[in-house]
């Protein structure tokens, strides 16, 4: 019986092998079948080799190639742990011998080797045997693209998994790899190699082959390849360039070859070569040592300076600025001895001496590009910032007094402020660098002078300077600034200046809350609350004070002090201008990004802002005594916005309480049940009554979906009728918008929509 099974197995294998040999179309499928059969019986691989024996030794190279390919395909379909070590050794030896065969057989042998090296039981001497065979018998660049790709995959697998073995071979292994890849032109293979090389270079000592290894890759720089394929995953020039860049900086030893290369390309007329070189320089600064780049520093600066000033090509200029920043940063953080510290000082000294000539006249076309370059240097490190600012700021101060044109003075002020902003970021101020104190005194004096200039453009820049340098202002200067800002809040006609004043006050309030509370809030910006005052100028001053105070009210301790007083001012004033100013200012506060849920909750819970504002407005409508306020659509919309913005951030339970409180006001005249003349949802009511639907929308639209709104169906029907029949545009828009919101939120929205449809048909 066993003999019959063996014969049956042998017959099956004969048949499948013969079919695979005879028909290329079914070769892969038949090889899968053979692999499945081998897994089910021991010694199956050797039997397969026996069956292929004549094919593997035939005089016809095409037949030998097919036999070798069948064996390789079968191996690719076997599990990694399927073969014994002896079987793996046997098959490895076979494929290595095939590398000496006819050129037509080599691709199949490579395919087989790639399958073998995935096996778990690969003998220890097999990697060396395989690599030696590849180096000695295969001329890589003579093979087709796909076969070269397989060779590189074999090398990559060995580099990843057999590091210690190859280190023992030393330069021979490195030389073999270089010989294999030298001359590769296919972008697919290059992308694979560029991905493999950084690890290879960092892992294996290159020794005397360092330059040769670099040149193998440098010949592709800059990458000259443009894909014409429309395939989404097609290889692009940028893919290759980015991968090559990592190869060129893979070893600090490459510095002596890499820097001259990129300097040469920076001098070319080819734009893409310049861009790639600048990006390469950025990475060099992160990888190479100061020692490796020292002798090229001045050449590098000249090349960068040429791209930045005048900087006509914006992309080149941006990349050059990034490279310059990285270069100065490297010199700042890496120094290990006094010589390298002095090197940074000398480099900066050279840069400043070259660029200062271009800063002596603000009218020069090179002034702004030079400023941009120096700003970039100051951003690189605190050391660089200190050295540059010490020289540049006095020049700018002198320029301001020399230049007579409005544009020139504005540019100098803006430039000075930009340098101060960087100083704040780098912590280069008199607090940390006392030697800068005299310069800062001159700067603050200049800002004070500018802030009081007759031209509003200059005043804006002076005040902005105080904003940027707020942390560095001394106590005496701050007191002067408070007085000046408060004067401008009340008297300045330029909206741009007042906007800058408000921004400056906000910054100062965060930094010096106690001072601002005493010097500004409790004294200089107290607004007039005399209910009998009708002076237009007084109303304007009140409006401006409220705007400024609401801006600082976003932060403690100003919120607790100001917000209740502003609310009381709004609901206790019946002068239209002042009431309008209070509401607009409160809306600005509520909508400010800095306010957040904390301020909203304080307004809602501690101050009762939602209930207070809505009740105040509804009472005002019923009393009908102050039409200049309660018939004002803009004020109504502002109030509604305040209510909805606050309510949106509150808890579901709070929203539910608000719904319960105010639904009766609108459906049942809840303000005064004995008087039924207040019917805001009736189209027949006066327009100043019906427009209060805007407040109802503000109360209910922001609530969460789970908040119950009874009686919802009745409310929707009334709103629908109001939207259709009212002739008042604001009422109609609000009611229609509100209906849509309610239907969308309702859990039984389908049934409400059906009721809505029936009601619409009846109408």
C-alpha positions as CSV (number, residue, x, y, z in Angstrom):
1,X,0.0,0.0,0.0
2,X,2.8,2.5,0.9
3,X,4.5,1.8,-2.4
4,X,1.3,2.6,-4.3
5,X,1.0,6.0,-2.5
6,X,4.7,6.9,-3.4
7,X,4.0,6.0,-7.0
8,X,0.9,8.0,-7.0
9,X,2.7,11.0,-5.5
10,X,5.5,10.6,-8.0
11,X,3.0,10.4,-10.8
12,X,1.2,13.5,-9.7
13,X,4.5,15.4,-9.4
14,X,5.6,14.3,-12.8
15,X,2.3,15.5,-14.3
16,X,2.3,18.9,-12.6
17,X,6.0,19.6,-13.5
18,X,5.5,18.6,-17.1
19,X,2.5,20.9,-17.3
20,X,4.5,23.8,-15.9
21,X,7.3,23.2,-18.3
22,X,5.1,22.9,-21.3
23,X,2.8,26.0,-20.7
24,X,4.1,29.3,-19.3
25,X,0.6,30.6,-18.8
26,X,-0.1,28.0,-16.0
27,X,3.4,27.9,-14.6
28,X,2.7,30.1,-11.6
29,X,-0.5,28.2,-10.7
30,X,1.2,24.8,-11.0
31,X,4.1,26.0,-8.9
32,X,1.6,26.9,-6.1
33,X,0.2,23.3,-6.4
34,X,3.7,21.8,-6.1
35,X,4.5,24.0,-3.1
36,X,1.3,22.8,-1.4
37,X,2.3,19.2,-2.1
38,X,5.8,19.6,-0.8
39,X,4.4,21.0,2.6
40,X,2.5,17.7,3.0
41,X,5.4,15.3,2.7
42,X,9.0,15.3,3.9
43,X,11.8,15.4,1.3
44,X,9.4,16.9,-1.3
45,X,11.9,19.5,-2.4
46,X,14.6,17.0,-3.3
47,X,12.0,15.0,-5.3
48,X,11.1,18.1,-7.2
49,X,14.8,18.7,-8.0
50,X,15.0,15.1,-9.2
51,X,12.0,15.6,-11.5
52,X,13.5,18.8,-12.8
53,X,16.9,17.2,-13.2
54,X,17.0,16.9,-17.0
55,X,15.5,20.4,-17.4
56,X,18.1,21.9,-15.0
57,X,21.0,20.3,-16.9
58,X,19.7,20.6,-20.5
59,X,22.0,22.1,-23.1
60,X,19.3,24.6,-24.1
61,X,19.7,27.6,-21.8
62,X,16.0,28.5,-22.2
63,X,15.0,25.1,-20.8
64,X,17.5,25.5,-17.9
65,X,16.0,28.9,-17.2
66,X,12.5,27.4,-17.0
67,X,13.6,24.7,-14.7
68,X,15.4,27.1,-12.4
69,X,12.3,29.5,-12.5
70,X,10.0,26.6,-11.5
71,X,12.2,25.9,-8.5
72,X,12.3,29.6,-7.6
73,X,8.5,30.0,-7.9
74,X,7.9,26.9,-5.7
75,X,10.3,28.3,-3.0
76,X,8.5,31.6,-3.0
77,X,5.3,29.8,-2.1
78,X,6.7,27.8,0.8
79,X,6.5,28.9,4.4
80,X,9.7,30.2,5.9
81,X,10.0,27.3,8.3
82,X,9.2,24.6,5.8
83,X,12.7,23.5,4.8
84,X,15.4,21.8,6.9
85,X,18.8,23.5,7.2
86,X,20.3,20.8,4.9
87,X,17.7,21.4,2.3
88,X,18.3,25.2,2.4
89,X,22.1,24.6,2.1
90,X,21.5,22.4,-0.9
91,X,19.2,24.8,-2.7
92,X,21.5,27.8,-1.9
93,X,24.4,26.0,-3.4
94,X,22.4,25.2,-6.5
95,X,21.3,28.8,-7.1
96,X,24.8,30.2,-6.5
97,X,26.1,27.8,-9.1
98,X,23.5,29.0,-11.5
99,X,24.9,32.5,-11.2
100,X,27.8,31.2,-13.3
101,X,25.4,29.9,-16.0
102,X,24.2,31.5,-19.2
103,X,22.9,35.1,-18.8
104,X,19.4,33.9,-19.6
105,X,19.4,31.7,-16.4
106,X,20.7,34.4,-14.0
107,X,17.3,36.2,-13.5
108,X,15.7,32.9,-12.3
109,X,18.6,32.2,-10.1
110,X,18.3,35.7,-8.5
111,X,14.6,35.0,-7.9
112,X,15.5,31.8,-6.2
113,X,18.2,33.4,-4.1
114,X,15.7,36.0,-2.9
115,X,13.3,33.3,-1.9
116,X,16.0,31.3,-0.1
117,X,17.2,34.2,2.1
118,X,13.7,34.5,3.5
119,X,14.0,31.0,5.0
120,X,14.4,30.6,8.7
121,X,17.1,27.9,8.5
122,X,19.6,29.7,6.3
123,X,23.0,28.3,7.2
124,X,25.5,30.7,8.7
125,X,27.9,30.5,5.7
126,X,25.2,31.0,3.1
127,X,25.1,34.9,3.1
128,X,28.8,35.1,2.4
129,X,28.5,32.4,-0.3
130,X,25.6,34.2,-2.0
131,X,27.2,37.7,-1.8
132,X,30.5,36.4,-3.1
133,X,28.7,34.7,-6.0
134,X,26.9,38.0,-6.8
135,X,30.0,40.1,-6.7
136,X,32.1,37.7,-8.8
137,X,29.6,36.4,-11.4
138,X,26.9,39.0,-11.9
139,X,27.4,42.3,-13.6
140,X,24.5,44.1,-12.1
141,X,24.1,46.9,-14.6
142,X,24.0,44.4,-17.5
143,X,20.8,43.0,-16.1
144,X,17.2,44.1,-16.8
145,X,15.6,46.6,-14.5
146,X,13.5,44.0,-12.7
147,X,16.5,41.8,-12.1
148,X,18.6,44.6,-10.8
149,X,15.7,45.4,-8.4
150,X,15.9,41.8,-7.1
151,X,19.7,42.1,-6.6
152,X,19.1,45.3,-4.6
153,X,16.5,43.5,-2.5
154,X,18.9,40.7,-1.8
155,X,21.6,43.2,-0.7
156,X,19.1,45.2,1.4
157,X,18.0,42.0,3.2
158,X,21.6,41.1,4.0
159,X,22.4,44.7,5.2
160,X,19.4,44.7,7.5
161,X,19.9,41.2,8.9
162,X,23.6,40.3,8.8
163,X,25.4,43.4,9.9
164,X,28.2,41.8,12.0
165,X,29.1,39.3,9.2
166,X,29.6,42.1,6.7
167,X,31.6,44.2,9.1
168,X,34.2,41.4,9.2
169,X,34.6,41.6,5.4
170,X,35.5,45.3,5.8
171,X,36.1,47.4,2.6
172,X,35.5,44.4,0.3
173,X,31.8,44.3,1.1
174,X,31.5,48.1,0.7
175,X,33.4,47.9,-2.6
176,X,31.2,45.1,-3.9
177,X,28.1,47.1,-3.1
178,X,29.5,50.2,-4.8
179,X,30.4,48.2,-7.9
180,X,26.9,46.7,-8.0
181,X,25.0,50.0,-7.9
182,X,27.3,52.3,-9.8
183,X,25.6,53.5,-13.0
184,X,22.0,52.7,-12.0
185,X,19.6,55.0,-13.9
186,X,16.1,53.6,-13.4
187,X,14.1,55.8,-11.0
188,X,12.4,52.8,-9.3
189,X,15.7,51.2,-8.5
190,X,17.2,54.5,-7.5
191,X,14.4,55.2,-5.0
192,X,15.0,51.7,-3.5
193,X,18.8,52.4,-3.3
194,X,18.4,55.8,-1.8
195,X,16.2,54.3,0.8
196,X,18.8,51.7,1.6
197,X,22.0,53.7,1.5
198,X,21.6,55.9,4.7
199,X,21.4,52.7,6.9
200,X,24.2,51.1,4.9
201,X,26.5,54.1,5.3
202,X,25.9,54.5,9.0
203,X,26.4,50.8,9.7
204,X,29.5,49.8,7.8
205,X,32.9,51.6,8.1
206,X,33.6,53.2,4.7
207,X,37.3,53.7,5.3
208,X,39.3,54.7,2.2
209,X,36.1,54.2,0.1
210,X,34.3,57.2,1.7
211,X,34.8,59.5,-1.2
212,X,34.0,56.8,-3.8
213,X,30.8,56.0,-1.9
214,X,29.8,59.6,-1.8
215,X,30.5,60.1,-5.6
216,X,28.3,57.1,-6.4
217,X,25.4,59.1,-5.0
218,X,26.6,62.6,-5.8
219,X,26.5,62.0,-9.5
220,X,22.6,62.1,-9.3
221,X,22.7,65.6,-7.6
222,X,20.6,67.5,-8.5
223,X,18.1,64.9,-9.6
224,X,17.3,65.3,-13.3
225,X,14.1,63.3,-13.7
226,X,10.6,64.3,-14.5
227,X,7.8,61.8,-14.5
228,X,5.4,61.9,-17.5
229,X,3.1,59.3,-15.9
230,X,-0.3,60.3,-14.8
231,X,-0.5,57.3,-12.4
232,X,-1.3,58.6,-8.8
233,X,1.6,56.6,-7.2
234,X,4.2,57.4,-9.9
235,X,7.6,58.3,-8.7
236,X,8.3,62.0,-8.8
237,X,11.4,64.1,-9.0
238,X,10.7,65.4,-5.5
239,X,10.6,61.8,-4.2
240,X,14.0,61.0,-5.6
241,X,15.5,64.4,-4.5
242,X,14.3,64.0,-0.9
243,X,15.6,60.4,-0.7
244,X,19.0,61.3,-2.2
245,X,19.4,64.2,0.2
246,X,19.4,61.8,3.2
247,X,22.1,59.7,1.5
248,X,24.4,62.7,1.0
249,X,24.3,63.6,4.7
250,X,24.4,60.0,6.0
251,X,27.9,60.3,7.4
252,X,29.7,63.3,9.0
253,X,32.7,62.2,6.9
254,X,30.8,63.3,3.8
255,X,31.1,67.0,4.8
256,X,34.4,67.6,3.0
257,X,32.7,66.4,-0.3
258,X,29.2,67.6,0.3
259,X,29.8,71.2,1.0
260,X,31.9,71.9,-2.1
261,X,29.3,70.1,-4.2
262,X,26.4,72.2,-3.0
263,X,28.5,75.4,-3.3
264,X,29.2,74.5,-6.9
265,X,25.5,73.9,-7.6
266,X,24.5,77.2,-5.8
267,X,26.7,79.0,-8.4
268,X,24.9,77.4,-11.3
269,X,22.1,79.0,-13.3
270,X,19.8,76.0,-12.9
271,X,17.1,77.0,-10.4
272,X,16.3,73.5,-9.3
273,X,19.9,72.9,-8.6
274,X,19.9,75.9,-6.3
275,X,16.8,74.8,-4.5
276,X,18.1,71.3,-3.9
277,X,21.4,72.7,-2.7
278,X,19.8,75.0,-0.2
279,X,17.7,72.1,1.1
280,X,20.8,70.0,1.3
281,X,22.6,72.7,3.2
282,X,19.7,72.9,5.7
283,X,20.2,69.2,6.5
284,X,24.0,69.4,6.5
285,X,23.7,71.9,9.4
286,X,21.7,69.4,11.4
287,X,24.1,66.5,10.7
288,X,27.7,67.7,10.1
289,X,30.0,69.1,12.7
290,X,31.3,72.6,12.9
291,X,34.8,71.3,12.2
292,X,33.6,69.7,9.0
293,X,32.1,72.9,7.7
294,X,34.4,75.6,9.2
295,X,36.5,76.3,6.1
296,X,33.5,76.8,3.9
297,X,31.5,79.1,6.2
298,X,32.4,82.4,4.4
299,X,31.7,80.9,1.0
300,X,28.4,79.6,2.3
301,X,27.4,83.0,3.6
302,X,28.3,84.7,0.3
303,X,26.1,82.2,-1.6
304,X,23.2,82.7,0.8
305,X,23.6,86.4,0.8
306,X,23.4,86.4,-3.0
307,X,20.0,84.6,-2.9
308,X,18.5,86.6,0.0
309,X,19.5,90.1,-1.1
310,X,17.7,91.3,-3.2
311,X,15.6,88.1,-3.0
312,X,13.8,88.4,-6.3
313,X,13.0,84.7,-6.4
314,X,10.8,84.2,-3.4
315,X,11.1,80.5,-3.1
316,X,14.9,80.6,-3.4
317,X,15.0,83.4,-0.9
318,X,12.8,81.4,1.6
319,X,15.0,78.3,1.3
320,X,18.1,80.4,1.7
321,X,16.8,82.1,4.9
322,X,16.0,78.7,6.4
323,X,19.5,77.5,5.5
324,X,21.0,80.6,7.0
325,X,19.1,80.1,10.2
326,X,20.1,76.5,10.5
327,X,23.8,77.4,9.9
328,X,23.8,80.1,12.6
329,X,21.9,77.8,15.0
330,X,24.5,75.0,14.4
331,X,27.4,77.5,15.2
332,X,25.5,78.6,18.3
333,X,24.6,75.3,20.0
334,X,27.5,73.0,19.0
335,X,30.6,74.9,20.1
336,X,32.8,72.7,22.3
337,X,35.7,75.0,22.8
338,X,36.7,78.7,22.8
339,X,37.8,78.6,19.2
340,X,34.4,77.6,18.0
341,X,32.7,80.3,20.2
342,X,35.1,82.8,18.6
343,X,34.2,81.4,15.2
344,X,30.5,82.3,15.6
345,X,31.5,85.8,16.7
346,X,33.7,86.2,13.7
347,X,31.1,84.9,11.3
348,X,28.5,87.3,12.7
349,X,30.9,90.2,12.7
350,X,31.6,89.5,9.0
351,X,27.9,89.3,8.2
352,X,27.1,92.5,10.1
353,X,29.9,94.5,8.5
354,X,28.7,93.5,5.1
355,X,25.0,94.1,5.7
356,X,25.2,97.3,7.8
357,X,26.1,99.3,4.6
358,X,22.7,98.3,3.3
359,X,20.9,99.6,6.5
360,X,22.2,103.2,6.3
361,X,19.4,104.3,4.1
362,X,15.8,103.1,4.4
363,X,15.0,104.3,0.8
364,X,17.5,101.7,-0.6
365,X,15.9,98.7,-2.4
366,X,18.2,96.4,-0.4
367,X,17.1,97.7,3.0
368,X,14.1,95.4,3.6
369,X,15.8,92.2,2.2
370,X,18.8,92.9,4.4
371,X,16.5,93.4,7.4
372,X,14.9,90.1,6.7
373,X,18.2,88.3,6.6
374,X,19.4,89.9,9.9
375,X,16.0,89.0,11.5
376,X,16.5,85.4,10.5
377,X,19.9,85.4,12.1
378,X,18.6,86.8,15.4
379,X,15.9,84.0,15.4
380,X,18.7,81.4,15.2
381,X,19.9,81.8,18.8
382,X,20.1,84.2,21.7
383,X,23.8,84.6,21.2
384,X,23.4,85.7,17.6
385,X,20.4,87.9,18.6
386,X,22.4,89.7,21.2
387,X,25.4,90.4,18.8
388,X,23.2,91.6,15.9
389,X,20.8,93.7,18.0
390,X,23.7,95.5,19.8
391,X,24.9,96.8,16.4
392,X,21.7,97.1,14.3
393,X,19.3,98.8,16.8
394,X,21.5,101.9,17.2
395,X,21.6,102.2,13.4
396,X,17.8,102.0,13.2
397,X,17.4,104.6,15.9
398,X,19.7,106.9,14.0
399,X,17.8,106.2,10.7
400,X,14.5,107.2,12.3
401,X,15.7,110.7,13.2
402,X,17.4,111.1,9.8
403,X,14.6,110.1,7.5
404,X,11.9,112.7,6.9
405,X,9.3,110.8,4.9
406,X,6.2,109.2,6.6
407,X,6.9,106.0,4.7
408,X,10.5,105.9,5.8
409,X,9.7,106.5,9.5
410,X,7.0,103.9,9.4
411,X,9.4,101.3,7.9
412,X,12.1,102.0,10.5
413,X,9.6,101.7,13.4
414,X,8.2,98.4,12.0
415,X,11.7,97.1,11.6
416,X,12.8,98.1,15.1
417,X,9.7,96.4,16.5
418,X,10.3,93.2,14.6
419,X,13.8,93.0,16.1
420,X,12.4,93.6,19.6
421,X,9.8,90.9,19.0
422,X,12.6,88.4,18.3
423,X,14.5,89.7,21.4
424,X,11.5,88.9,23.5
425,X,11.3,85.4,22.0
426,X,15.0,84.8,22.6
427,X,14.9,86.4,26.1
428,X,17.5,89.0,25.0
429,X,16.4,91.9,27.1
430,X,17.9,94.2,29.8
431,X,16.6,91.7,32.4
432,X,18.8,88.9,31.1
433,X,21.5,91.0,29.4
434,X,22.0,94.2,31.5
435,X,24.4,95.7,29.0
436,X,21.4,96.3,26.7
437,X,19.7,98.6,29.2
438,X,20.9,101.9,27.6
439,X,19.7,100.7,24.2
440,X,16.3,99.8,25.6
441,X,15.9,103.3,27.2
442,X,16.5,104.8,23.8
443,X,14.0,102.5,22.1
444,X,11.3,103.3,24.7
445,X,12.0,107.0,24.3
446,X,11.6,106.7,20.5
447,X,8.3,104.7,20.9
448,X,7.0,107.4,23.2
449,X,7.9,110.1,20.7
450,X,6.3,108.1,17.8
451,X,3.2,107.3,19.8
452,X,2.5,111.1,20.1
453,X,3.3,111.9,16.5
454,X,1.0,114.0,14.4
455,X,0.6,111.3,11.8
456,X,-1.7,108.4,12.9
457,X,0.4,105.9,11.0
458,X,3.4,106.7,13.2
459,X,1.3,106.7,16.3
460,X,0.1,103.1,15.5
461,X,3.7,101.9,15.1
462,X,4.8,103.6,18.4
463,X,1.9,102.0,20.3
464,X,2.6,98.7,18.7
465,X,6.2,99.0,19.9
466,X,5.0,99.3,23.5
467,X,2.8,96.2,22.9
468,X,5.7,94.1,21.7
469,X,8.1,95.3,24.4
470,X,5.6,95.3,27.2
471,X,7.6,92.8,29.3
472,X,10.6,95.0,29.2
473,X,9.0,98.3,30.1
474,X,10.2,99.8,33.3
475,X,7.7,100.9,36.0
476,X,8.0,104.6,35.2
477,X,7.6,104.0,31.4
478,X,4.5,101.9,32.1
479,X,2.9,104.7,34.1
480,X,3.4,107.0,31.2
481,X,2.1,104.5,28.7
482,X,-1.1,103.9,30.8
483,X,-1.8,107.7,30.8
484,X,-1.2,107.9,27.1
485,X,-3.3,104.9,26.2
486,X,-6.3,106.1,28.3
487,X,-6.1,109.6,26.7
488,X,-6.2,107.9,23.2
489,X,-9.1,105.7,24.3
490,X,-11.2,108.9,24.9
491,X,-9.8,111.3,22.4
492,X,-8.3,109.5,19.5
493,X,-10.4,109.8,16.3
494,X,-8.4,107.2,14.3
495,X,-10.0,103.7,14.6
496,X,-6.7,102.1,13.6
497,X,-4.9,103.8,16.5
498,X,-7.7,103.0,19.0
499,X,-7.6,99.3,17.9
500,X,-3.8,99.2,18.6
501,X,-4.4,101.0,21.9
502,X,-7.0,98.3,22.9
503,X,-4.6,95.5,21.9
504,X,-1.8,97.1,23.9
505,X,-4.1,97.4,27.0
506,X,-5.0,93.7,26.8
507,X,-1.3,92.7,26.8
508,X,-0.5,95.0,29.7
509,X,-3.5,93.8,31.6
510,X,-2.3,90.2,31.4
511,X,1.3,91.1,32.4
512,X,0.5,93.7,35.1
513,X,-3.1,93.2,36.3
514,X,-2.8,95.1,39.6
515,X,-1.3,98.1,37.9
516,X,-3.9,98.2,35.1
517,X,-6.7,97.8,37.6
518,X,-5.5,100.8,39.6
519,X,-4.1,103.1,36.8
520,X,-6.7,102.4,34.1
521,X,-9.9,100.6,35.2
522,X,-10.5,102.3,38.6
523,X,-9.4,105.8,37.6
524,X,-8.8,106.9,34.0
525,X,-11.4,104.8,32.2
526,X,-14.3,105.2,34.6
527,X,-17.3,106.0,32.4
528,X,-20.0,108.6,33.2
529,X,-23.1,106.9,34.6
530,X,-25.2,110.1,35.1
531,X,-28.7,109.0,33.8
532,X,-29.5,112.5,32.9
533,X,-26.6,113.2,30.6
534,X,-27.4,113.5,27.0
535,X,-24.1,115.1,25.8
536,X,-23.1,113.5,22.5
537,X,-19.4,113.8,23.3
538,X,-20.0,112.1,26.6
539,X,-21.8,109.3,24.9
540,X,-18.9,108.8,22.5
541,X,-16.4,108.8,25.3
542,X,-18.5,106.2,27.2
543,X,-18.7,104.0,24.1
544,X,-14.9,104.1,23.7
545,X,-14.2,103.4,27.4
546,X,-16.6,100.4,27.3
547,X,-14.9,99.0,24.2
548,X,-11.5,99.2,25.9
549,X,-12.7,97.8,29.2
550,X,-14.5,94.9,27.6
551,X,-11.3,94.0,25.8
552,X,-9.4,93.6,29.1
553,X,-12.4,92.0,30.8
554,X,-11.6,88.6,29.3
555,X,-9.0,88.1,32.1
556,X,-9.1,88.0,35.8
557,X,-9.5,90.0,38.0
558,X,-11.2,92.3,35.4
559,X,-14.0,89.9,34.6
560,X,-15.5,89.9,38.1
561,X,-15.1,93.7,38.5
562,X,-16.3,94.9,35.0
563,X,-18.9,92.4,33.7
564,X,-21.5,93.0,36.4
565,X,-21.1,96.8,36.1
566,X,-21.4,96.7,32.3
567,X,-24.6,94.6,32.6
568,X,-26.0,97.1,35.1
569,X,-25.0,99.9,32.9
570,X,-26.9,98.4,29.9
571,X,-30.1,97.5,31.7
572,X,-30.1,100.7,33.8
573,X,-29.5,103.2,31.0
574,X,-32.2,104.5,28.7
575,X,-30.1,106.7,26.5
576,X,-29.9,105.0,23.2
577,X,-26.3,105.8,22.3
578,X,-24.9,104.7,25.6
579,X,-27.1,101.6,25.8
580,X,-26.1,100.7,22.3
581,X,-22.4,101.2,23.2
582,X,-22.8,98.9,26.2
583,X,-24.5,96.1,24.2
584,X,-22.0,96.3,21.4
585,X,-19.1,96.2,23.8
586,X,-20.6,93.2,25.7
587,X,-21.1,91.4,22.4
588,X,-17.4,92.0,21.5
589,X,-16.4,90.5,24.9
590,X,-18.7,87.5,24.6
591,X,-17.5,86.7,21.0
592,X,-13.8,87.2,21.8
593,X,-11.8,84.0,21.2
594,X,-10.1,84.5,24.6
595,X,-13.4,84.6,26.5
596,X,-14.2,80.9,26.3
597,X,-16.7,79.0,28.5
598,X,-15.2,80.5,31.8
599,X,-16.3,84.0,31.0
600,X,-19.6,82.8,29.5
601,X,-20.4,80.8,32.6
602,X,-19.6,83.7,34.9
603,X,-21.9,85.9,32.8
604,X,-24.6,83.3,32.9
605,X,-24.5,81.9,36.4
606,X,-23.0,84.7,38.6
607,X,-24.4,87.6,36.6
608,X,-27.7,86.1,35.3
609,X,-26.9,87.8,31.9
610,X,-29.2,85.6,29.8
611,X,-32.3,86.0,32.0
612,X,-31.5,89.6,32.7
613,X,-31.1,90.8,29.1
614,X,-34.1,88.9,27.8
615,X,-36.4,90.1,30.6
616,X,-35.1,93.6,30.3
617,X,-35.9,93.7,26.6
618,X,-39.3,92.1,26.9
619,X,-40.3,94.5,29.7
620,X,-39.1,97.4,27.5
621,X,-41.3,96.3,24.7
622,X,-44.4,96.0,26.9
623,X,-43.8,99.4,28.5
624,X,-43.3,100.9,25.1
625,X,-41.5,103.9,26.6
626,X,-38.1,103.9,24.9
627,X,-38.7,103.1,21.2
628,X,-35.2,104.4,20.3
629,X,-33.9,101.3,22.2
630,X,-36.5,98.6,22.0
631,X,-37.5,99.2,18.4
632,X,-33.8,99.2,17.2
633,X,-33.3,96.1,15.1
634,X,-29.5,96.2,15.4
635,X,-29.6,96.3,19.2
636,X,-32.0,93.4,19.2
637,X,-29.7,91.3,17.0
638,X,-26.7,92.2,19.3
639,X,-28.7,91.2,22.4
640,X,-29.7,87.9,20.7
641,X,-26.1,87.2,19.7
642,X,-24.9,87.7,23.3
643,X,-27.7,85.4,24.6
644,X,-27.1,82.6,22.1
645,X,-23.3,82.7,22.4
646,X,-23.4,82.4,26.2
647,X,-26.1,79.8,26.2
648,X,-24.4,77.6,23.7
649,X,-21.5,76.8,26.1
650,X,-23.8,76.0,29.1
651,X,-24.8,72.7,30.6
652,X,-27.9,70.8,29.4
653,X,-29.6,71.3,32.8
654,X,-29.1,75.1,32.6
655,X,-30.4,75.2,29.1
656,X,-33.5,73.2,30.2
657,X,-34.1,75.7,33.0
658,X,-33.9,78.6,30.5
659,X,-36.4,76.9,28.2
660,X,-38.8,76.3,31.1
661,X,-38.5,80.0,32.2
662,X,-39.1,81.7,28.9
663,X,-41.4,79.5,26.8
664,X,-44.4,80.9,28.8
665,X,-43.3,84.5,28.0
666,X,-43.8,83.9,24.3
667,X,-46.7,81.5,24.3
668,X,-48.8,82.7,27.3
669,X,-47.8,86.3,28.0
670,X,-45.8,85.1,31.0
671,X,-44.5,88.5,31.8
672,X,-47.9,89.6,33.0
673,X,-50.6,86.9,32.7
674,X,-53.3,89.4,33.4
675,X,-52.4,91.3,30.3
676,X,-52.9,89.3,27.1
677,X,-52.0,92.1,24.7
678,X,-48.4,91.0,24.5
679,X,-48.4,88.3,21.8
680,X,-45.0,88.2,20.1
681,X,-45.8,85.1,18.0
682,X,-49.0,86.6,16.5
683,X,-48.6,88.1,13.0
684,X,-51.2,90.7,13.9
685,X,-49.1,92.1,16.7
686,X,-47.0,95.2,16.1
687,X,-43.7,94.6,14.4
688,X,-41.7,95.8,17.4
689,X,-43.4,93.1,19.4
690,X,-43.1,90.3,16.8
691,X,-39.4,90.9,16.2
692,X,-38.8,89.6,19.7
693,X,-38.9,86.2,18.1
694,X,-35.3,86.9,17.5
695,X,-34.7,86.5,21.2
696,X,-36.7,83.3,21.4
697,X,-34.6,81.9,18.6
698,X,-31.5,83.0,20.5
699,X,-32.8,81.2,23.6
700,X,-33.8,77.9,22.0
701,X,-31.6,77.3,18.9
702,X,-28.4,76.8,20.9
703,X,-29.8,74.2,23.2
704,X,-28.7,70.6,22.9
705,X,-31.0,68.1,21.2
706,X,-31.9,66.3,24.4
707,X,-33.4,69.4,26.0
708,X,-37.2,69.1,25.9
709,X,-39.0,72.1,24.4
710,X,-42.7,71.8,25.2
711,X,-45.1,72.2,23.4
712,X,-42.8,71.8,20.3
713,X,-45.5,71.1,17.7
714,X,-47.6,74.1,18.7
715,X,-44.5,76.3,18.8
716,X,-43.5,75.2,15.3
717,X,-47.0,75.9,13.9
718,X,-47.1,79.4,15.4
719,X,-43.7,80.2,14.0
720,X,-44.6,79.0,10.6
721,X,-47.7,81.1,10.5
722,X,-45.7,84.1,11.7
723,X,-43.0,83.6,9.1
724,X,-45.6,83.5,6.3
725,X,-48.0,86.3,7.3
726,X,-45.8,88.9,8.9
727,X,-44.7,91.8,6.7
728,X,-41.6,92.6,8.9
729,X,-38.5,91.2,7.2
730,X,-36.4,90.6,10.4
731,X,-39.3,88.7,12.0
732,X,-40.0,86.6,9.0
733,X,-36.4,85.6,8.5
734,X,-35.9,84.7,12.2
735,X,-39.2,82.7,12.4
736,X,-38.4,80.7,9.2
737,X,-34.8,80.0,10.3
738,X,-36.1,79.1,13.8
739,X,-38.6,76.6,12.4
740,X,-35.9,74.8,10.4
741,X,-33.7,74.6,13.5
742,X,-36.5,73.1,15.7
743,X,-37.5,70.5,13.1
744,X,-33.9,69.4,12.6
745,X,-33.3,69.0,16.3
746,X,-36.6,67.3,17.2
747,X,-36.4,63.5,17.9
748,X,-39.9,63.2,16.3
749,X,-38.8,65.5,13.4
750,X,-40.6,63.3,10.8
751,X,-44.0,63.7,12.5
752,X,-43.4,67.4,13.1
753,X,-42.5,67.8,9.4
754,X,-45.7,66.0,8.4
755,X,-47.7,68.4,10.7
756,X,-45.7,71.2,9.2
757,X,-46.6,70.1,5.7
758,X,-50.3,69.8,6.5
759,X,-50.4,73.2,8.2
760,X,-48.6,74.7,5.2
761,X,-51.3,73.3,2.9
762,X,-54.0,74.7,5.1
763,X,-52.4,78.1,5.0
